[in-house]
């Protein structure tokens, strides 16, 4: 190992691929039951020279602490959830170590006084927040329409990314740790507390981060602490890598979030009042419960306004394993519910989904300033006109007069409206199973969904510093960013300062006093940083104009809600086979408002890739596909914006609503099951 190491450095090698001389391997022994008391842990015979490490071997405090939340490194008393770590097996061969961990004998004293189902527990509120504006229950009694539905997007992304891992080496004086850590400051604090090693003698090398979620932040620190304790005891480097099963259960296990909308609507489709209640099961512990509650509160209404509104959010603790929340994509739960609710309102009131949305846009919300929401909705609905199938045209022509008569609240002549009403009338009021026959037409449905990407809350300042050296090099002081972001950054510097892009460098060195006191993946918002970089470049250009050759600049932002990426409107068209009842996606059309497009082919490829990622998650036990995906961009001179996770918000909502139209009944939860189709 080097004689002198920096306290913080970065590596392009995943922690799972780290190889150190003389390295041993570790695997976690976990509780097989959700409750009880740990009495003892032992290895079965024939395990060779493997070592069993438990709470008794922890030199310091047997816990990792984050934002006032403590999680035991190794369980010593009451078990909090099934799968909680109770010990660590360390040995020379990784396969044998994992096998021994599975066969370890864990003696548990069961608590029969709490005989409840796995995961069930008296609700404990970890965080709650509420916001109300002129809200009264009396509004629901006076309204001509009241729509009360509960929505849940429980889709689980395919687990394909690198698993959580950590490697550690203690040379008797200094501890070196390699991990995909997202909060360097807190990791060093936790490692110092559990090992007893002074903070300044702990070096952390950040490896590539494959999962940026709340659980990943915490699990990374727990794995690093385990590897460090094992290295101290064995005197050799130790690497701990999660199995794919562990990754899915403890790092990528999504929180269950339900959103209930009770909406009062006027005759003309105006939202009079909206009572929104959001509940999230965060599992056994969640350090970021307050942050999750605030972000869910911020996006609860989607892009719509209500004359009167109440939003309440509760984050619950349970006997489930800690649940994962991807902070930057958490708004997808809000938008899924808001868009499905708007579709349901359209069905109840007989008003076009397009007209209904445009009538209730929150145009005065500063968050959405400069976003051409109405234009994007028009663009995606009009885009269907050239793609209408012959049978769709015949259906809409035959039903056109009936449609105008039965749905006077808001019908226009766009292809989307004609198809939506024709499909809805065809399927409503019929017994679905009675129409299952090869001799009847397939069930068809279409639906619209909208969303903005990147709703968040910059609670803590995001800071960026740059410096132009006298040799012509332009240095940006920041944590490493993705290749795509770095390409955009170098273009920005080159365009503003007329500097060759090869002279732009990133300095990831973060000194002791400059470490973030908040997880980097939550505070290092790339959209905000792109804006700050432009401010730095503009300041540098002004300095150069006054004759200052060596110029430095800095900018910060924080404390306000923000939307840092694109707006999208999406239409999904589905067809349910009348004989087999299988669901197929006929077409997906998406219109984006992304500001100025710098690389259109790349943006389109990214959008298509994100759509393809969503398709396998929409139905349980079935891999859906779509051969007709239409992408269009509304170009403007506005600031370039990222697509980000916006597809996560629009495609699932449009799909669920389209299946509801085809099925003739409301589908309120994803992924959809065969039972949902059969009813």
N, C-alpha and C positions, 0 to 999 in steps of 0.2 A: 504494500500500500504506500502511497506517497507520504513523505515525511510531514508535509504541511498541506492541509486540504482547506478549500473554501467551505464556509458554513453552508452555502447553497450553490448547487450547480445543476446542470441539465444534461440529460442523456437521450439519445435517439433510440436506445435499445429498450424494449419492453422489459418490465421487471421479471416476467416469466422466462425471458431469455438470458438474464444475467448469469454469468458463470465466474465464480471466484475460486482461486486455488484452495483445494482441500474442503470445498463446500459440502455441507450436509443438507438433507432435505427434511421438511416438516409437514405434518398433516394434522388437522384439527379433529379432536374427539368431541362429538356433540351429543347433547341430550336427545334421547329418543322419545321423550314425553314432554308435554307442554307445561306441566306443573309437578311439584313435589320438592324434596330436599335431597341434595347430593350427599351420600354417605361415604362413598369411596370410588376410586377409579384405579384400575389395574390392567396390565397387558396380559394376554394369554400366553401360555408357555410356547417355547419355540420361536420367539421373536428375535433371537440373537442379541446383538449389542445395541439394540435400540434403547433410547432413553424416553421416559415419560415425564413431561414437565407440567406442573399444575400451579395453583395459586401459591402453594408453599414455597415455590422457587422464585417468586417475584421479589427482586431486591427492594423495591420501593412500594408504591401504592398500586394495588391490584385494580386499576380502573383507568379508563381513558375518559377525559372530560372535554366537553365541547358545549359552549354557551350555557353553562350551568347544568348540563345533563351528563350524568355519569353512567358508563356502561362497564361492568366488570370484564376484565380481560379473560379470566377464567371463573366460571360460576363456583361459588363456595357455599351458598345456602339455598334459598328458594329459587327454583327455576322460573324464569320469566317467560320463556317461549320454547317451543319445540325447535331443536337445533342450536340452542345456546351453547357456546364453547365451554367445555369443562376441563380440557387438558390438551396437550400437544405431544405428538409422537415424533421423535427425531432419529434419523438413521442415515445410512450411506446410500441406500437404494430407494428412489422415490416411489416405485411401484410397491415394494414391500412395506414401506412406511404407510402408504395409504391403505393397504390391506390390513395392517395392524391396527390403524385408527378405527376402521370399520368394525373390527372384532374386539375392541377394547371392552372390558367388563365395567360397566357403570352401574353402581348400586344406588338405587333411588328409593327414598321413603315416600310413598305416594300419599297424597292428602285426599282422603275419600270424603272429607267434609265439603269439598268444593267439587262435586261431581257434575261437571258441565262439559258440553261439547268442546272439542278442540277449537280454540280461538275465541270462545265465548267468555265474556267477562263483564262485570258491572262497568258501565261506561265511565271512563275517567277522562275529563276534558283537559287536554294538554294545552290548548290555546283556543281562544274564541275572539271574534270581532264582529261588530255590527255597524251598519250605516243606514240611516233612514232619512227620507226627505218627504215631508207632508203626507206620510202614509197613514191610512185608516182602513180598518176592516169594513167599514160601511160602504166603501167604494165597490166592493164585490157584490153587495146586495142590490145595488142600483144599476150595475152594468148589464147590458143586453147579452153579452157573452162572457163567460168565465171558463178559462181553460186551465186545468190543474193536472200537471203531469210530472213524473219523476224520471230523470234521465241518468244513464250511467254508461260511460265509455270505459269498459274494462279490457280493452284490447291489450295484448301482451306482445311487445316487439320480439321478433326472433332473436335468440341469443347467439350472436355470431362474433362478437368482439372479444378481444383479449381478456382473459379472466384476471381477477384481482390477485395481486402477488406483492411480496416484499422480500428483500434480502438485507441481511445485516452482518456486520463484522465488528467485533470488539477486540482491539489489540492490547488491552490492559490499561489503556489511557484514554483513547478516543473511540467513539462509536460512530460508525459510518453506516448509513441506511440508504437503500435504493427502493423507491416506491412511487406509484402514480399519484402522489399527494396533491391535493388541491388547496391546502391551507398550511403552508410551510411553518408559519409562526406557531400555530396550535400544535402541530406535530412535534416540534421540538420541545414545547412545554410538556406535552403528554409523555414523551420519551424520557425526559429528565425526571418527571415525577415517578414513573414506574421503574426506572433503572437506578436512580440515585446519581446518575452522571450529570455533572454541571452542564447547563445549556450550551455554553460556549465550546464545549468539547464534543458536541454532536453535529456531525455533518450530514446533510440531506441532499441526495441526488434525485431530482425529479425525473422519473421515467415517463414515456408517453402516456397520456390519459385517454383511455378508451371509453369510459363511462362517466359522464358528468351529471351525477344525480346526488340527492341528499344521502342515500345509503352508501354510495361509493366514497363520499368524503369520509364518513365515519368508519366504514369497513377497511379503508386504506390505513387508517391510524391503528386500528386494532391489529391488523396483520403485521404492520411494522413493529408494534410493541411486542407481539409474540415472537417474531424473528429476532428482535434485539435481546429479549430475555433468554431465548434459546442459545444465542451466540455467547452471551455472558457465561452461561452455565457450562457449555461444551468447550469454550475456548476456540471455536472454529466458526467460519462463515456459515450462515444458515439461510436457506431460502424456503419460503412458504408460498405455495401457489394453490389457489382455489380450484377445485374441480369444476367442470361445467355445471354439474348439479348444484354445487354450492353457489356458483355465480348466479344461477337463475333463482335460487331460493332466498339468498341473503343480500345480493347486490342489485339484481334486476327485477325484484319482486315488486310490481307497481302497487302503489297505495290505492285502496278502493275509495273512489270519490263519487258521491251521488249528488245530483243537483235537482232540487224541486222548484218548479216555476208555477206559481198560481197567478194568472194574468187576467185582469179585467180589461175588456176590449169594447170600444164603442161600435155603433152600426157601420161607420165608415172605416173601421180597421185601426183606429188610433188607440194606442195602449194607454189606458187610463191609470192603471195601477199594476204593479208587479211585486209580488212577495217571493223572494228568492232565498231558499234555504240550502246551504251547502254543508255536507258532512263528509269528512275524510277519516278513514281508519289508517293511522300512521304506524300501527304495530306497537311493539313493546316500549320503544322509546324513539323520540324524534327531536334532535336538537334544534331543528329548523321549523318547528311547528308554527311559531309566530310569523316567520317569513312566508311560509306556505299559506297561512290564513290571509295575510295582507295581499298576496298576489292573486289568490282566488277572489278576494273581495274586489280587487281592481278591475278584473275582466268579467265580472259576473253578468253584466247586462249585454255583453258583446258589443256591437256597434249601434245599439238601439237606445232610445230614450223612453222614459215613461213620465207622465205628469207627476205621479207619486210612486215612490219605490222604497222597499225595505230589503236589505241584503244582510243575512246573518250567516256566519261561517263558524263551524265547530271542527276542531281537529281532535280526534279521540285516540287514546292509548288503549291497547288491547293485549291479549295473550298471543297474538300473531307475531311472527318475526318482524323486525323493523322493516317498514315498507319504503320503497324507493319512489322519489319524486324528482323528475327532471325539471328543475326550476325554470329554465328558459322555454320549456314547452308546456308548462302547467296550464296556460290559458286554453289549451285544446279542450280541457274538460268544460270550461265556461262556454266556449264557442259551440261545442257539440250540443250542449243543452240549449243554449240560446237559439241556435239555428233549427234544431228539431222542434223547439217550442213555436217558432215562427211558422214553420211548415204546418204544424198541428192547428195553429190559429187560422191559417189560410183554409184548411179543410173545414173547420167549424163555421167560419164566417162566410165562406164562399168567395173570398177575395183572392185575387191572384197573388201567389207568393212573392212575385217580383214587385207588384204594386204595393203590397203590404210592407215590404222591407223599405222601399224608397220613401214611404209615408212616415216611417218611424225612425229614420236615420238620426243619429245623434250628431247633427252637423255642427253644433256649437261646442262640442267637446274639443278642447285644445289638443288632446292626445292625437286626434285624427286630422289635425290641420294639414292642408296641402294634399291629402289623399283623395283621389277622385273616385269615391266609392260608388256613386250613382252611375258614373260613366262606365266603370268596370262591370257593374251589373248589366247595363244595357249591352255592353260588348259581348259578354258571354251568352246572353240569351239570344241576341241577334245572330250569333255565330252558328246557331243550330239551323237556320233557314236553308243553307245549301245542303244540309246533311239529312233532311227529313226523308224517311223511307216512304215508299209508295203506300204501304198499308197505313202508315200514320196519317198521311194526307187524306186518304179516304175516310178514316175515322173522324178526323177533325172537321172535314167538310160536312159530313152527315150530321154531326152533333153541334155544328157552329151555332145555329139558331137556338137550339135547346140550351146551349152553354150561356149565351147572352141572357136568356130568360131566367135561368135558374141561378146564375151567379152575377147579379147586377152590381155587386159591390166593387168590382174592379177587374174588368176583363179587357185586355188589349189584344191586338192582332198578331203579337209575336208568336213564333213557332213554339216557344217554350210554354206560353200560356195555353195555346190551343191543345197542345199535347197533354199538359198537366190536367186540364179539366176533362178532356176526353177519356184519359186513363182513369181518372178518379171516378167519373160517372159509371164507367164500365164495370169497375170492381166493387163500388160501394153498394151495400144493401143486398149482396149475394152471399150465399153459403159457399165458402171457398172449396170445401171438399166435394160439394155437389157438382162443381164445375170441373173436377179433375177427370179429364177424358181426352183421348186423342182427337176427338171430333170437334173440340172447342178451341178457340184461339188461346195462345199463350197469354199469361198475365204480364202486363207491362206497367212500368212506372218511371217517372222522372221527377227530379227534385233539385232545388237550388240551395247552396250554402255559401256564406261569406265569412271572412275573418281578416283581422290584421295580425301581423306577426310581430313578436317581440315585446308585448306588453310586460313591463317589469317595473321595479321600483329601485332606483339608485339610492339606497339609504345611506351609503357611504361614498365619499368622493372617489371618482375614477381619475387618476393622475397620469399624465404623460409628459415626459421630458425629452427634449432633443438637443443636439449640439452639432454645429457645423465647424469642423476642425480647419485649421489653416492649410492643411494639405488637401482640402477639397472633400474629405470624407464627411458624410452626414450620418450621425449615430442616433438611433432611437432607443431609448432606455425603456424596456418593457419585457414582460414575460413572453416566451415564444408564442407565436400565433401560427395558424394553419398556413399551408403553402398558398392557398387561394387568397387569404387575407394579406399575406406578405406581398404577393404580386400586386394587389390593389394599393398597398402602402407605398411600394417603390414607384408605382405609376404616379401617385399623388405627389410625391416629393419631386419626381422628374418634371411633372407638368408645371408645378408652381415655382420651383427654384432653378429649373433648367439644368439639373444635375444628371449625369449619366446614372442609370439605375444600378450599375455595378458598383457605384461609390456609396450606396446606401447600405448601412450595416445595423444589425440588431445587437444591443448589449443586454443580455439577460441577467447580468450581475445585479443582484438585489442586496444591498448592504444591510447590516443588522438593523439600522434605524428605519429602513424603508420597506420592511416586510409588511404585507397587508394584515390588518387586524380583523379580516373577514375573508372567507374562502375566495381564492382568486377567481374561480370559475363563476362566482356570483357577482364579484365586483369588477372583474375585467371584462366589461361588455365591449365587444368588438365594434358594434355600431357607434357607440359613444366615442370609442378611441379613434375611429376613422375621422370623426368630426374634430376631435381634439388635435389630431395630426395636422389637419388643414390649418387650424388656428396657429399651431407651432410654426408651420412653414410660412404662413403669412407674416408672423412676427419676425421670423428670421429674415425674410425678404426686406422688411422695413429697416431692420438693423443694418443690413448690407447697404441699403440706399444711403445711409448716413455715414458710411465709411468704416463700419465695424466689420472686420474680416472674420474674426472668430466669434461667432454668435451662438447664444443658447436661448432656449425658449421653453416655457412650460404652460400647461393648461390643465384645468380640472373641471369636473362636473359632478353633481350629486344632489340628492335630497328631493328630487322630483320624479313623478311617474314619466315614462317615456314609451314611445313606439319607435323602434329602430329599424324596421324592415318593411316588407311589402304588404300590400292588400291583395286579396285574391277572392274572386267569385268563381264558384265551381258548379257545374251541372253534371249529374250522374244519371244515366238511363239504364234500367235493369229489365230483365225478362225472366219470368218464372215459367218453366216448362209445364204445360198443362197435364202432361202424362207422368213425368218423373218427379216433378216439383223441385228440380234443381234450379238454382239461381245463377244467372249469367249476367255479366256487365257488358252492355252493348256499346256504350260510349262514355268517355269522360272528357269534358271540355272545361278548361280553366283559363281565366283571364287575370293577368297580374298588372298591378300598378307598381312598378319598381323604380320609378324615376328614370334617370339616364342609364341606358343599357350599355355597358362597356364591352361585354363579350356575349352576344346573343346566343350563339351556338352552345356555349358553355352553360348559360343560364337555362336554356331549354333542356339540355341533357340532364342537368341537376334536377329540374322539375319532374322530368319523366322518371328518373331514378327514384325520387322520393315517392312518386305515385306507385311505382312497382313495389316499393317496400311496404306500402300500406295494404295492398291487395291480399296477401296471404293471411292477414290478421282479421279481416272483416267477418269471416264465417268460421265457426268452430269445426275443425276437422275437415276443412275443404280449402284447397288452394285456388283462389279465383284469379282470373287473368282478364286482360282487356286489350284487344288488338286495335282499337280505335281511340287514341288519346290525342286530343287537340289542345295545343298550347298557343296562347297569344299574349303579347306584351304590349302594354299601352305606354309607349315611349314618351318622354318629356324631358325638359331641361332641369328637372328637379334632381336632388342629390341621389346618387345610386343607392339602392336599398337591396338587402339580401332577401332571398327566398326563405332561408332558415327552415323553421319547423312549421311553416304555414300550411303545408299539405296535410299535416297531422290534424289540423283543425277542420278543413273544409271537406276532404274526401269522405271520412267516416260519417259526418253528419248528412251529407248529400246522399250517400249510399243507404243509410238507415231509413231516411225519409222516402227515398225512391222505392225501397222494398215495402214500406208501409203503404204507399199508393198502390203498388201492384198487388199486395196481399189483401188490401181492404181493411186493415186494422193496424193500430199503432205498434211499431217496433221501438221500444224505449231503451234497449240495452244492446251494446256490442261487446263481444262478437255475437252474431246471430247464430242460433242453433236450429237444427231440423225441427225441434218442437215448436220454435217460434213460427216457422213456416206452416206447420200442420195446424197450429192453434190448439 
